[in-house]
Amino acid sequence: MSIVIVTGAGGLVGGETVRHFHSLGHEVWGIDNDLRSYFFGPEGSTTWNRVRLTQLPRYRHFDFDIRDDAVVDLFKRGGPAIKAVVHCAAQPSHDWAAQEPVTDFQVNANGTLNLLEATRLHAPEAVFVFTSTNKVYGDTPNRLPLHELGTRFDLPTDHEWFTGIPETMSIDHSLHSLFGVSKAAADLLVQEYGRYFGMRTGVFRGGCLTGPGHSGAQLHGFLAYLMKCAATGRPYTVFGYEGKQVRDNIHSLDLVAAFERFVDDPRPNAVYNIGGGRRSNCSMLEAIDLCQEITGESLAWTYDDRARQGDHKWWISDTTRFEGDYPSWDLKYDVPAILTDILEANIERWRGESSAGRVQAG
């Protein structure tokens, strides 16, 4: 039986990847030591998701860090049976990275290098999928000739990138945030291992990756956290740009379906922008309205005019390159469907957390 190794297995994309490849009949080995709880506190913990995954009959969980020597030992054990490595583990917040730049770089860049080298030495035929980020482009998107509309920023309809930003956008001469730098280093490492060593690598530069498996926190996972606030009465803060900053959003199921296409038919040294594109995007103001409409509750939100450093005013992914290589792939979720799915899957757990918090406080 072939093995698929998934890093960050307890997280949003990692957990979805585990379930997806397990459903295809593979044995899945997940690596996750819940470092997310260190980054974002108990609210960001992925333990709840890990507990669910361990109920899968062909899933094995390994509680260690991707920077550890234990990674090499695991790959030795799997050897040629390893069909694919889907690398989702990361320090994912550009705000948090500024607090501990060394930790951020070690996790994102050194951790990726450790995984690539283990794959090269012990499973060189495996397909290596890397979950990168649009933050590798820095704040270059903010130089686009954006128009300010009633609820959002947007490009003129006749602009060449109106349908989305392509992979040809430069990653140079911009403010990246330290997180953007560490992810860019990892992104380039994955590409270089593909070119230099002939490994079958694919880089997926995501916009906002979201879904019901997201342990949303204030510093990361805005759509899941926003819905959590709307559903539980928790206050929410919008940072900068008058709430008109635009993000495309891709459901983790749609993203993992893209991973499957690539694993089955990898393109050499592939780099793809991946996201919701024009079919699934929203501004902060629009997302707030949608959350209020779906929950029937009024969200208590405030505005802080200090935009996060290096934050994008507007990001919509051009997925033309990926769709050209894999024409059978298509999005199944738009933003309203994503938000509804997040709410329905998590409302009981969120209420339980709120009740436990009140009991503990009392």
Contacts in CASP RR format, 6 or more apart in sequence:
PFRMAT RR
TARGET T0000
AUTHOR 0000-0000-0000
METHOD contacts of the structure
MODEL  1
MSIVIVTGAGGLVGGETVRHFHSLGHEVWGIDNDLRSYFFGPEGSTTWNR
VRLTQLPRYRHFDFDIRDDAVVDLFKRGGPAIKAVVHCAAQPSHDWAAQE
PVTDFQVNANGTLNLLEATRLHAPEAVFVFTSTNKVYGDTPNRLPLHELG
TRFDLPTDHEWFTGIPETMSIDHSLHSLFGVSKAAADLLVQEYGRYFGMR
TGVFRGGCLTGPGHSGAQLHGFLAYLMKCAATGRPYTVFGYEGKQVRDNI
HSLDLVAAFERFVDDPRPNAVYNIGGGRRSNCSMLEAIDLCQEITGESLA
WTYDDRARQGDHKWWISDTTRFEGDYPSWDLKYDVPAILTDILEANIERW
RGESSAGRVQAG
1 25 0 8 1.000
1 26 0 8 1.000
1 27 0 8 1.000
1 58 0 8 1.000
1 81 0 8 1.000
2 26 0 8 1.000
2 27 0 8 1.000
2 81 0 8 1.000
2 82 0 8 1.000
2 83 0 8 1.000
3 26 0 8 1.000
3 27 0 8 1.000
3 28 0 8 1.000
3 29 0 8 1.000
3 78 0 8 1.000
3 81 0 8 1.000
3 82 0 8 1.000
3 83 0 8 1.000
4 17 0 8 1.000
4 21 0 8 1.000
4 26 0 8 1.000
4 27 0 8 1.000
4 28 0 8 1.000
4 29 0 8 1.000
4 82 0 8 1.000
4 83 0 8 1.000
4 84 0 8 1.000
4 85 0 8 1.000
4 86 0 8 1.000
4 263 0 8 1.000
5 28 0 8 1.000
5 29 0 8 1.000
5 30 0 8 1.000
5 31 0 8 1.000
5 74 0 8 1.000
5 75 0 8 1.000
5 82 0 8 1.000
5 84 0 8 1.000
5 85 0 8 1.000
5 86 0 8 1.000
6 14 0 8 1.000
6 15 0 8 1.000
6 17 0 8 1.000
6 18 0 8 1.000
6 21 0 8 1.000
6 28 0 8 1.000
6 29 0 8 1.000
6 30 0 8 1.000
6 31 0 8 1.000
6 85 0 8 1.000
6 86 0 8 1.000
6 88 0 8 1.000
7 14 0 8 1.000
7 30 0 8 1.000
7 31 0 8 1.000
7 32 0 8 1.000
7 66 0 8 1.000
7 85 0 8 1.000
7 86 0 8 1.000
7 87 0 8 1.000
7 88 0 8 1.000
7 89 0 8 1.000
7 115 0 8 1.000
8 14 0 8 1.000
8 15 0 8 1.000
8 30 0 8 1.000
8 31 0 8 1.000
8 32 0 8 1.000
8 46 0 8 1.000
8 66 0 8 1.000
8 88 0 8 1.000
8 89 0 8 1.000
8 90 0 8 1.000
9 15 0 8 1.000
9 17 0 8 1.000
9 18 0 8 1.000
9 28 0 8 1.000
9 30 0 8 1.000
9 31 0 8 1.000
9 32 0 8 1.000
9 50 0 8 1.000
9 53 0 8 1.000
9 61 0 8 1.000
9 88 0 8 1.000
10 18 0 8 1.000
10 30 0 8 1.000
10 32 0 8 1.000
10 34 0 8 1.000
10 46 0 8 1.000
10 49 0 8 1.000
10 50 0 8 1.000
10 53 0 8 1.000
11 32 0 8 1.000
11 36 0 8 1.000
11 46 0 8 1.000
11 49 0 8 1.000
11 88 0 8 1.000
11 213 0 8 1.000
11 214 0 8 1.000
11 215 0 8 1.000
12 209 0 8 1.000
12 210 0 8 1.000
12 211 0 8 1.000
12 213 0 8 1.000
12 214 0 8 1.000
12 215 0 8 1.000
12 224 0 8 1.000
12 252 0 8 1.000
13 88 0 8 1.000
13 131 0 8 1.000
13 209 0 8 1.000
13 252 0 8 1.000
13 255 0 8 1.000
13 256 0 8 1.000
14 86 0 8 1.000
14 88 0 8 1.000
15 49 0 8 1.000
15 53 0 8 1.000
15 88 0 8 1.000
15 213 0 8 1.000
15 252 0 8 1.000
16 211 0 8 1.000
16 213 0 8 1.000
16 252 0 8 1.000
16 253 0 8 1.000
16 255 0 8 1.000
16 256 0 8 1.000
17 86 0 8 1.000
17 88 0 8 1.000
17 256 0 8 1.000
17 259 0 8 1.000
18 28 0 8 1.000
18 30 0 8 1.000
18 53 0 8 1.000
18 56 0 8 1.000
18 59 0 8 1.000
19 53 0 8 1.000
19 56 0 8 1.000
20 253 0 8 1.000
20 256 0 8 1.000
20 257 0 8 1.000
20 259 0 8 1.000
20 260 0 8 1.000
21 28 0 8 1.000
21 84 0 8 1.000
21 86 0 8 1.000
21 260 0 8 1.000
22 28 0 8 1.000
22 56 0 8 1.000
22 58 0 8 1.000
22 59 0 8 1.000
24 260 0 8 1.000
25 58 0 8 1.000
26 58 0 8 1.000
26 83 0 8 1.000
27 58 0 8 1.000
27 59 0 8 1.000
27 60 0 8 1.000
28 56 0 8 1.000
28 58 0 8 1.000
28 59 0 8 1.000
28 60 0 8 1.000
29 59 0 8 1.000
29 60 0 8 1.000
29 61 0 8 1.000
29 62 0 8 1.000
29 74 0 8 1.000
29 78 0 8 1.000
30 53 0 8 1.000
30 59 0 8 1.000
30 60 0 8 1.000
30 61 0 8 1.000
30 62 0 8 1.000
31 62 0 8 1.000
31 64 0 8 1.000
31 66 0 8 1.000
31 71 0 8 1.000
31 74 0 8 1.000
31 89 0 8 1.000
32 46 0 8 1.000
32 50 0 8 1.000
32 61 0 8 1.000
32 62 0 8 1.000
32 63 0 8 1.000
32 89 0 8 1.000
33 63 0 8 1.000
33 64 0 8 1.000
33 65 0 8 1.000
34 45 0 8 1.000
34 46 0 8 1.000
34 47 0 8 1.000
34 50 0 8 1.000
34 63 0 8 1.000
35 65 0 8 1.000
35 89 0 8 1.000
35 91 0 8 1.000
35 107 0 8 1.000
36 44 0 8 1.000
36 45 0 8 1.000
36 46 0 8 1.000
36 215 0 8 1.000
37 44 0 8 1.000
37 45 0 8 1.000
37 46 0 8 1.000
37 47 0 8 1.000
39 91 0 8 1.000
39 92 0 8 1.000
39 93 0 8 1.000
39 96 0 8 1.000
39 219 0 8 1.000
39 220 0 8 1.000
40 93 0 8 1.000
40 96 0 8 1.000
40 215 0 8 1.000
40 216 0 8 1.000
40 217 0 8 1.000
40 218 0 8 1.000
40 219 0 8 1.000
40 220 0 8 1.000
41 217 0 8 1.000
43 215 0 8 1.000
43 216 0 8 1.000
43 217 0 8 1.000
44 215 0 8 1.000
44 216 0 8 1.000
44 217 0 8 1.000
45 215 0 8 1.000
46 215 0 8 1.000
48 215 0 8 1.000
48 349 0 8 1.000
49 213 0 8 1.000
49 215 0 8 1.000
50 61 0 8 1.000
53 59 0 8 1.000
53 61 0 8 1.000
54 61 0 8 1.000
62 70 0 8 1.000
62 74 0 8 1.000
64 70 0 8 1.000
64 71 0 8 1.000
66 89 0 8 1.000
66 107 0 8 1.000
66 111 0 8 1.000
66 112 0 8 1.000
66 114 0 8 1.000
66 115 0 8 1.000
67 106 0 8 1.000
67 107 0 8 1.000
67 110 0 8 1.000
67 111 0 8 1.000
67 114 0 8 1.000
68 114 0 8 1.000
71 114 0 8 1.000
71 115 0 8 1.000
71 118 0 8 1.000
72 114 0 8 1.000
72 117 0 8 1.000
72 118 0 8 1.000
72 121 0 8 1.000
72 122 0 8 1.000
74 118 0 8 1.000
75 82 0 8 1.000
75 118 0 8 1.000
75 119 0 8 1.000
75 121 0 8 1.000
75 122 0 8 1.000
75 123 0 8 1.000
76 122 0 8 1.000
78 122 0 8 1.000
78 123 0 8 1.000
79 122 0 8 1.000
79 123 0 8 1.000
80 123 0 8 1.000
80 125 0 8 1.000
82 119 0 8 1.000
82 122 0 8 1.000
82 123 0 8 1.000
82 126 0 8 1.000
83 126 0 8 1.000
83 127 0 8 1.000
83 263 0 8 1.000
84 126 0 8 1.000
84 127 0 8 1.000
84 128 0 8 1.000
84 129 0 8 1.000
84 263 0 8 1.000
85 115 0 8 1.000
85 119 0 8 1.000
85 123 0 8 1.000
85 126 0 8 1.000
85 127 0 8 1.000
85 128 0 8 1.000
85 129 0 8 1.000
86 129 0 8 1.000
86 131 0 8 1.000
86 259 0 8 1.000
86 263 0 8 1.000
87 112 0 8 1.000
87 115 0 8 1.000
87 128 0 8 1.000
87 129 0 8 1.000
87 130 0 8 1.000
87 131 0 8 1.000
87 190 0 8 1.000
88 131 0 8 1.000
89 107 0 8 1.000
89 111 0 8 1.000
90 107 0 8 1.000
90 108 0 8 1.000
90 131 0 8 1.000
90 183 0 8 1.000
91 97 0 8 1.000
91 103 0 8 1.000
91 104 0 8 1.000
91 107 0 8 1.000
91 108 0 8 1.000
91 179 0 8 1.000
91 182 0 8 1.000
92 133 0 8 1.000
92 179 0 8 1.000
92 220 0 8 1.000
93 179 0 8 1.000
93 219 0 8 1.000
93 220 0 8 1.000
94 135 0 8 1.000
94 177 0 8 1.000
94 178 0 8 1.000
94 179 0 8 1.000
94 180 0 8 1.000
94 308 0 8 1.000
94 309 0 8 1.000
94 310 0 8 1.000
94 311 0 8 1.000
95 219 0 8 1.000
95 308 0 8 1.000
96 104 0 8 1.000
96 179 0 8 1.000
96 219 0 8 1.000
96 220 0 8 1.000
97 104 0 8 1.000
97 177 0 8 1.000
97 178 0 8 1.000
97 179 0 8 1.000
97 180 0 8 1.000
97 182 0 8 1.000
98 177 0 8 1.000
98 178 0 8 1.000
98 309 0 8 1.000
101 178 0 8 1.000
104 178 0 8 1.000
104 179 0 8 1.000
104 182 0 8 1.000
105 178 0 8 1.000
105 181 0 8 1.000
105 182 0 8 1.000
105 185 0 8 1.000
107 182 0 8 1.000
108 179 0 8 1.000
108 182 0 8 1.000
108 183 0 8 1.000
108 185 0 8 1.000
108 186 0 8 1.000
109 182 0 8 1.000
109 185 0 8 1.000
109 186 0 8 1.000
109 189 0 8 1.000
111 186 0 8 1.000
112 130 0 8 1.000
112 185 0 8 1.000
112 186 0 8 1.000
112 189 0 8 1.000
112 190 0 8 1.000
113 186 0 8 1.000
113 189 0 8 1.000
115 128 0 8 1.000
116 128 0 8 1.000
116 189 0 8 1.000
116 190 0 8 1.000
116 193 0 8 1.000
116 199 0 8 1.000
119 126 0 8 1.000
119 128 0 8 1.000
119 193 0 8 1.000
119 199 0 8 1.000
120 193 0 8 1.000
120 197 0 8 1.000
120 199 0 8 1.000
124 197 0 8 1.000
124 199 0 8 1.000
125 200 0 8 1.000
126 200 0 8 1.000
127 200 0 8 1.000
127 201 0 8 1.000
127 202 0 8 1.000
127 262 0 8 1.000
127 263 0 8 1.000
127 266 0 8 1.000
128 190 0 8 1.000
128 193 0 8 1.000
128 194 0 8 1.000
128 199 0 8 1.000
128 200 0 8 1.000
128 201 0 8 1.000
128 202 0 8 1.000
129 201 0 8 1.000
129 202 0 8 1.000
129 204 0 8 1.000
129 259 0 8 1.000
129 262 0 8 1.000
129 263 0 8 1.000
130 186 0 8 1.000
130 187 0 8 1.000
130 190 0 8 1.000
130 201 0 8 1.000
130 202 0 8 1.000
130 203 0 8 1.000
130 204 0 8 1.000
131 204 0 8 1.000
131 206 0 8 1.000
131 209 0 8 1.000
132 183 0 8 1.000
132 186 0 8 1.000
132 187 0 8 1.000
132 190 0 8 1.000
132 203 0 8 1.000
132 204 0 8 1.000
132 205 0 8 1.000
132 206 0 8 1.000
133 180 0 8 1.000
133 183 0 8 1.000
133 205 0 8 1.000
133 206 0 8 1.000
133 207 0 8 1.000
134 141 0 8 1.000
134 165 0 8 1.000
134 205 0 8 1.000
134 206 0 8 1.000
134 207 0 8 1.000
134 273 0 8 1.000
134 312 0 8 1.000
134 315 0 8 1.000
134 317 0 8 1.000
135 176 0 8 1.000
135 177 0 8 1.000
135 179 0 8 1.000
135 180 0 8 1.000
135 183 0 8 1.000
135 184 0 8 1.000
136 171 0 8 1.000
136 176 0 8 1.000
136 180 0 8 1.000
136 183 0 8 1.000
136 184 0 8 1.000
136 187 0 8 1.000
136 205 0 8 1.000
137 165 0 8 1.000
137 169 0 8 1.000
137 170 0 8 1.000
137 171 0 8 1.000
137 174 0 8 1.000
137 205 0 8 1.000
138 171 0 8 1.000
138 174 0 8 1.000
138 175 0 8 1.000
138 176 0 8 1.000
138 177 0 8 1.000
138 180 0 8 1.000
138 310 0 8 1.000
139 174 0 8 1.000
139 175 0 8 1.000
139 176 0 8 1.000
139 310 0 8 1.000
139 311 0 8 1.000
139 312 0 8 1.000
140 169 0 8 1.000
140 170 0 8 1.000
140 171 0 8 1.000
140 173 0 8 1.000
140 174 0 8 1.000
141 165 0 8 1.000
141 169 0 8 1.000
141 312 0 8 1.000
141 313 0 8 1.000
141 314 0 8 1.000
141 315 0 8 1.000
142 310 0 8 1.000
142 312 0 8 1.000
142 313 0 8 1.000
142 314 0 8 1.000
144 155 0 8 1.000
144 159 0 8 1.000
144 161 0 8 1.000
144 314 0 8 1.000
145 155 0 8 1.000
145 156 0 8 1.000
145 159 0 8 1.000
146 153 0 8 1.000
146 154 0 8 1.000
146 155 0 8 1.000
146 313 0 8 1.000
146 314 0 8 1.000
147 153 0 8 1.000
147 154 0 8 1.000
147 155 0 8 1.000
147 156 0 8 1.000
148 244 0 8 1.000
149 244 0 8 1.000
150 244 0 8 1.000
151 244 0 8 1.000
151 283 0 8 1.000
151 285 0 8 1.000
151 286 0 8 1.000
151 289 0 8 1.000
152 244 0 8 1.000
152 245 0 8 1.000
152 246 0 8 1.000
152 282 0 8 1.000
152 283 0 8 1.000
152 285 0 8 1.000
152 286 0 8 1.000
152 314 0 8 1.000
153 241 0 8 1.000
153 244 0 8 1.000
153 245 0 8 1.000
153 246 0 8 1.000
153 283 0 8 1.000
153 313 0 8 1.000
153 314 0 8 1.000
154 246 0 8 1.000
154 314 0 8 1.000
155 161 0 8 1.000
155 162 0 8 1.000
155 314 0 8 1.000
156 162 0 8 1.000
161 318 0 8 1.000
163 277 0 8 1.000
163 278 0 8 1.000
163 316 0 8 1.000
163 318 0 8 1.000
163 320 0 8 1.000
164 273 0 8 1.000
164 277 0 8 1.000
164 278 0 8 1.000
164 316 0 8 1.000
164 317 0 8 1.000
164 318 0 8 1.000
165 273 0 8 1.000
165 315 0 8 1.000
165 316 0 8 1.000
165 317 0 8 1.000
165 318 0 8 1.000
166 273 0 8 1.000
166 318 0 8 1.000
166 320 0 8 1.000
166 321 0 8 1.000
167 205 0 8 1.000
167 271 0 8 1.000
167 272 0 8 1.000
167 273 0 8 1.000
167 318 0 8 1.000
167 321 0 8 1.000
171 184 0 8 1.000
175 309 0 8 1.000
175 310 0 8 1.000
176 184 0 8 1.000
176 310 0 8 1.000
177 309 0 8 1.000
177 310 0 8 1.000
187 203 0 8 1.000
187 205 0 8 1.000
187 271 0 8 1.000
190 201 0 8 1.000
190 202 0 8 1.000
190 203 0 8 1.000
191 201 0 8 1.000
191 203 0 8 1.000
191 269 0 8 1.000
191 271 0 8 1.000
193 199 0 8 1.000
193 201 0 8 1.000
194 200 0 8 1.000
194 201 0 8 1.000
194 268 0 8 1.000
194 269 0 8 1.000
195 269 0 8 1.000
198 268 0 8 1.000
200 266 0 8 1.000
200 268 0 8 1.000
201 266 0 8 1.000
201 269 0 8 1.000
201 270 0 8 1.000
202 262 0 8 1.000
202 266 0 8 1.000
202 267 0 8 1.000
202 269 0 8 1.000
202 270 0 8 1.000
202 271 0 8 1.000
202 272 0 8 1.000
203 270 0 8 1.000
203 271 0 8 1.000
203 272 0 8 1.000
204 255 0 8 1.000
204 258 0 8 1.000
204 259 0 8 1.000
204 272 0 8 1.000
204 274 0 8 1.000
205 271 0 8 1.000
205 272 0 8 1.000
205 273 0 8 1.000
205 274 0 8 1.000
205 317 0 8 1.000
206 250 0 8 1.000
206 255 0 8 1.000
206 273 0 8 1.000
206 274 0 8 1.000
206 275 0 8 1.000
206 317 0 8 1.000
207 247 0 8 1.000
207 248 0 8 1.000
207 249 0 8 1.000
207 250 0 8 1.000
207 273 0 8 1.000
207 274 0 8 1.000
207 275 0 8 1.000
207 276 0 8 1.000
207 315 0 8 1.000
207 317 0 8 1.000
208 221 0 8 1.000
208 222 0 8 1.000
208 223 0 8 1.000
208 247 0 8 1.000
208 248 0 8 1.000
208 249 0 8 1.000
208 250 0 8 1.000
208 275 0 8 1.000
209 250 0 8 1.000
209 252 0 8 1.000
209 255 0 8 1.000
209 275 0 8 1.000
210 221 0 8 1.000
210 223 0 8 1.000
210 224 0 8 1.000
210 249 0 8 1.000
210 250 0 8 1.000
210 251 0 8 1.000
210 252 0 8 1.000
210 338 0 8 1.000
210 342 0 8 1.000
211 223 0 8 1.000
211 224 0 8 1.000
211 251 0 8 1.000
211 252 0 8 1.000
211 253 0 8 1.000
211 338 0 8 1.000
211 341 0 8 1.000
211 342 0 8 1.000
212 224 0 8 1.000
212 341 0 8 1.000
212 342 0 8 1.000
212 344 0 8 1.000
212 345 0 8 1.000
212 346 0 8 1.000
213 224 0 8 1.000
213 252 0 8 1.000
213 345 0 8 1.000
213 346 0 8 1.000
214 221 0 8 1.000
214 223 0 8 1.000
214 224 0 8 1.000
214 252 0 8 1.000
214 342 0 8 1.000
215 224 0 8 1.000
216 224 0 8 1.000
216 225 0 8 1.000
216 228 0 8 1.000
217 225 0 8 1.000
218 225 0 8 1.000
218 237 0 8 1.000
222 247 0 8 1.000
222 284 0 8 1.000
222 287 0 8 1.000
223 249 0 8 1.000
223 287 0 8 1.000
223 335 0 8 1.000
223 338 0 8 1.000
223 339 0 8 1.000
223 342 0 8 1.000
224 342 0 8 1.000
224 346 0 8 1.000
225 236 0 8 1.000
226 236 0 8 1.000
226 287 0 8 1.000
226 288 0 8 1.000
226 291 0 8 1.000
226 299 0 8 1.000
227 291 0 8 1.000
227 294 0 8 1.000
227 295 0 8 1.000
227 339 0 8 1.000
227 342 0 8 1.000
227 343 0 8 1.000
227 346 0 8 1.000
228 234 0 8 1.000
228 346 0 8 1.000
228 350 0 8 1.000
229 235 0 8 1.000
229 236 0 8 1.000
229 291 0 8 1.000
229 299 0 8 1.000
229 300 0 8 1.000
229 301 0 8 1.000
230 236 0 8 1.000
230 288 0 8 1.000
230 291 0 8 1.000
230 292 0 8 1.000
230 294 0 8 1.000
230 295 0 8 1.000
230 297 0 8 1.000
230 299 0 8 1.000
231 291 0 8 1.000
231 295 0 8 1.000
231 297 0 8 1.000
231 343 0 8 1.000
231 346 0 8 1.000
231 347 0 8 1.000
231 350 0 8 1.000
232 350 0 8 1.000
232 351 0 8 1.000
232 354 0 8 1.000
233 297 0 8 1.000
233 299 0 8 1.000
233 300 0 8 1.000
234 300 0 8 1.000
235 300 0 8 1.000
235 301 0 8 1.000
235 302 0 8 1.000
236 288 0 8 1.000
236 299 0 8 1.000
236 300 0 8 1.000
236 301 0 8 1.000
236 302 0 8 1.000
237 301 0 8 1.000
237 302 0 8 1.000
237 303 0 8 1.000
237 304 0 8 1.000
238 284 0 8 1.000
238 288 0 8 1.000
238 301 0 8 1.000
238 302 0 8 1.000
238 303 0 8 1.000
238 304 0 8 1.000
239 304 0 8 1.000
239 306 0 8 1.000
239 307 0 8 1.000
239 308 0 8 1.000
239 311 0 8 1.000
240 303 0 8 1.000
240 304 0 8 1.000
240 305 0 8 1.000
240 306 0 8 1.000
240 307 0 8 1.000
240 308 0 8 1.000
240 311 0 8 1.000
241 284 0 8 1.000
241 307 0 8 1.000
241 311 0 8 1.000
241 313 0 8 1.000
242 285 0 8 1.000
242 303 0 8 1.000
242 305 0 8 1.000
243 283 0 8 1.000
243 284 0 8 1.000
243 285 0 8 1.000
243 303 0 8 1.000
244 283 0 8 1.000
244 284 0 8 1.000
244 285 0 8 1.000
244 313 0 8 1.000
245 283 0 8 1.000
245 284 0 8 1.000
245 307 0 8 1.000
245 311 0 8 1.000
245 312 0 8 1.000
245 313 0 8 1.000
245 314 0 8 1.000
246 281 0 8 1.000
246 282 0 8 1.000
246 283 0 8 1.000
246 313 0 8 1.000
246 314 0 8 1.000
246 315 0 8 1.000
246 316 0 8 1.000
247 281 0 8 1.000
247 282 0 8 1.000
247 283 0 8 1.000
247 312 0 8 1.000
247 315 0 8 1.000
248 275 0 8 1.000
248 276 0 8 1.000
248 277 0 8 1.000
248 278 0 8 1.000
248 280 0 8 1.000
248 281 0 8 1.000
248 315 0 8 1.000
248 316 0 8 1.000
248 317 0 8 1.000
249 275 0 8 1.000
249 276 0 8 1.000
249 280 0 8 1.000
249 281 0 8 1.000
249 282 0 8 1.000
249 335 0 8 1.000
249 338 0 8 1.000
250 274 0 8 1.000
250 275 0 8 1.000
250 276 0 8 1.000
250 280 0 8 1.000
250 317 0 8 1.000
250 331 0 8 1.000
250 333 0 8 1.000
251 280 0 8 1.000
251 331 0 8 1.000
251 332 0 8 1.000
251 333 0 8 1.000
251 337 0 8 1.000
251 338 0 8 1.000
251 341 0 8 1.000
253 332 0 8 1.000
253 333 0 8 1.000
254 276 0 8 1.000
254 331 0 8 1.000
254 332 0 8 1.000
254 333 0 8 1.000
255 274 0 8 1.000
255 275 0 8 1.000
257 329 0 8 1.000
258 272 0 8 1.000
258 274 0 8 1.000
258 322 0 8 1.000
258 326 0 8 1.000
258 329 0 8 1.000
261 326 0 8 1.000
261 328 0 8 1.000
261 329 0 8 1.000
262 270 0 8 1.000
262 326 0 8 1.000
265 326 0 8 1.000
267 325 0 8 1.000
270 325 0 8 1.000
272 319 0 8 1.000
272 321 0 8 1.000
272 322 0 8 1.000
273 317 0 8 1.000
273 318 0 8 1.000
273 319 0 8 1.000
273 321 0 8 1.000
273 322 0 8 1.000
274 317 0 8 1.000
274 319 0 8 1.000
274 322 0 8 1.000
275 317 0 8 1.000
275 319 0 8 1.000
276 316 0 8 1.000
276 317 0 8 1.000
276 319 0 8 1.000
276 331 0 8 1.000
277 316 0 8 1.000
277 317 0 8 1.000
277 318 0 8 1.000
277 319 0 8 1.000
278 316 0 8 1.000
279 331 0 8 1.000
279 334 0 8 1.000
280 331 0 8 1.000
280 333 0 8 1.000
280 334 0 8 1.000
280 335 0 8 1.000
280 338 0 8 1.000
281 316 0 8 1.000
281 335 0 8 1.000
282 290 0 8 1.000
282 335 0 8 1.000
286 335 0 8 1.000
287 335 0 8 1.000
287 339 0 8 1.000
288 299 0 8 1.000
288 301 0 8 1.000
290 335 0 8 1.000
290 336 0 8 1.000
290 339 0 8 1.000
291 299 0 8 1.000
291 339 0 8 1.000
292 298 0 8 1.000
292 299 0 8 1.000
294 336 0 8 1.000
294 339 0 8 1.000
294 340 0 8 1.000
294 343 0 8 1.000
295 343 0 8 1.000
322 329 0 8 1.000
323 329 0 8 1.000
323 330 0 8 1.000
333 341 0 8 1.000
END
